[in-house]
């Protein structure tokens, strides 16, 4: 993806929100191939920066380290635990264990590993075949190493800048489980350099970033890193692209979603935002897909509210999962993807005799409660929006 800077027209205004940013993050160091020997020991990890998650104490804690080469993500966990509790039964809610969840998109690679202790051998039943793991008892706990094949992580591609991760140690005293957890992105150091360059060029401060997620939004292989902060939206992979949002304030951004509308694995961006001018206010919902050159392509835009003085019009809209299809001899299966349903609401002040607003050229005009068509259903296929008859 080439770097692309543009000031877009009002019809292309968007911001993506998330409920909460990740509380933690860590950067994995790029290394030469075959630098690590997965033996459960920590001698290969000298000099690597570690991450200690919140919630530990003098009796229970761990430090996470990670690195990567062209084919693998390597991880070490140095665990402090005054007693490693294990039995041959390997019960998740009763014994010490380590869990790791990794994803570059919707699907998650999951690992649960029960370390060895005394005469009890490690239990690897919850470890994927593509993952190499070992542990070793230490004077004050245990150490754990893992090597994940990057190609086995759904959504992975060499341009992917980070992975979403949850790394947890579940500590048992034989009666209850206490968990210490790291949850957040693992950034790749090469991509971290691109990220720093983007921050410098855009003059965006980290504290103003309110979204930092992975989503497959362009036609290339793998997912991209989507960042929103201030009045910018950016997409980062091997390079970066961003746009300044032509809105008066971030308060004018009402709702934004990243949704796989077509059900083909590629997400679109849906934004509901407000614009003011010429004595009136309108609200628009726009749907975009990202092109290979980093530009945003509008595939649908429609008005959902207009007001001027005391006169008001408003429509409701919602995403609806595609209907359930039945196949002979098979269970019910919900098809992937969504449609957009729009319905006209009641008017205030305006009616069929005094509404003289001309439709704007950048969006479908708002549905009028006195017209013949008070509802609309839009479906999506490969970046094309179609109005149902």
Secondary structure as UniProt FT lines:
FT   STRAND          5..7
FT   HELIX           10..12
FT   STRAND          24..30
FT   TURN            33..34
FT   HELIX           43..45
FT   TURN            46..47
FT   STRAND          51..52
FT   TURN            54..55
FT   STRAND          60..68
FT   STRAND          72..81
FT   TURN            88..89
FT   TURN            92..94
FT   STRAND          97..103
FT   STRAND          108..114
FT   TURN            118..119
FT   STRAND          123..126
FT   TURN            129..130
FT   STRAND          132..138
FT   TURN            139..140
FT   STRAND          141..149
FT   HELIX           150..152
FT   TURN            154..155
FT   TURN            158..159
FT   STRAND          162..172
FT   STRAND          177..188
FT   HELIX           189..202
FT   HELIX           206..208
FT   STRAND          209..215
FT   STRAND          224..229
FT   TURN            230..231
FT   STRAND          232..236
FT   STRAND          240..244
FT   HELIX           250..252
FT   STRAND          253..259
FT   STRAND          268..277
FT   TURN            278..279
FT   STRAND          280..290
FT   TURN            292..293
FT   STRAND          296..308
FT   TURN            309..310
FT   STRAND          311..321
FT   STRAND          324..325
FT   TURN            328..329
FT   STRAND          333..334
FT   STRAND          338..344
FT   TURN            352..354
FT   TURN            361..362
FT   TURN            369..370
FT   STRAND          375..381
FT   TURN            382..383
FT   STRAND          384..387
//
